[in-house]
Amino acid sequence: MIKGIDFGTNTSEAAFADKNGNITVIPNTEGELITPSVVYMKHSGRALVGSQAKEYLFTRPDCTFMEVKRIFGTEEKLTAHGKTYAPEEIQAHIIEYLVDCAEEYTGEVISKVYSAMHEYQHAILFEIYQEESKYPQNPGKISPKTPMKFLTF
C-alpha cells in the first residue's frame, strides 16, 4: 500500500493506493476528507489542527496560524503564548495529524510519507538551503513521523 499527503497551503489531504491502484482519500478525525491547513497552538504547547484550529481564527488569531507554507525558509518566526516557532514547526503538526489519521484508518504504522511539491517550491527551498545535505530541514524532518520524501512535479 502506498500512502501520500497532499500538503497544501490552504488544505491538506492524506490518501493511499491499494495494490490494484485504487485511490482512497483518508478522512480526518472529524470525518472530513479535506483538512484545513490551520494550526492553533494551545497554552500547553499542544496543537489543534484542521477544523478544530480554524474555530480559533477569529477568537485567538495571535495563536492560530494558516498559510504557513508561504513563509517556509524565511527568517520569519511565529509566536504563540510567548513561545517562538519556525513556520516548518507549525506545519509539521499538520503532517503529524494526517499521519495519525492515516494510521488509525488503515490500521498500519506509517514509517515513510510521500508528499507532492511543485517544482518551483522545491527549487525555492533548495536555493534557500543551498545544498542537498541541508535541504531536509523541512516539516517532514522536524516531524517525528519521519522520513518524509517530497516528490516534485
Secondary structure as GFF3:
##gff-version 3
##sequence-region A 1 153
A	DSSP	beta_strand	2	7	.	.	.	ID=ss1
A	DSSP	beta_strand	11	17	.	.	.	ID=ss2
A	DSSP	beta_strand	23	26	.	.	.	ID=ss3
A	DSSP	beta_strand	35	36	.	.	.	ID=ss4
A	DSSP	beta_strand	38	41	.	.	.	ID=ss5
A	DSSP	beta_strand	47	49	.	.	.	ID=ss6
A	DSSP	alpha_helix	51	54	.	.	.	ID=ss7
A	DSSP	three_ten_helix	61	63	.	.	.	ID=ss8
A	DSSP	beta_strand	64	66	.	.	.	ID=ss9
A	DSSP	three_ten_helix	68	71	.	.	.	ID=ss10
A	DSSP	beta_strand	78	80	.	.	.	ID=ss11
A	DSSP	beta_strand	83	85	.	.	.	ID=ss12
A	DSSP	alpha_helix	87	106	.	.	.	ID=ss13
A	DSSP	beta_strand	113	117	.	.	.	ID=ss14
A	DSSP	alpha_helix	119	129	.	.	.	ID=ss15
A	DSSP	alpha_helix	139	142	.	.	.	ID=ss16
A	DSSP	beta_strand	148	152	.	.	.	ID=ss17
###
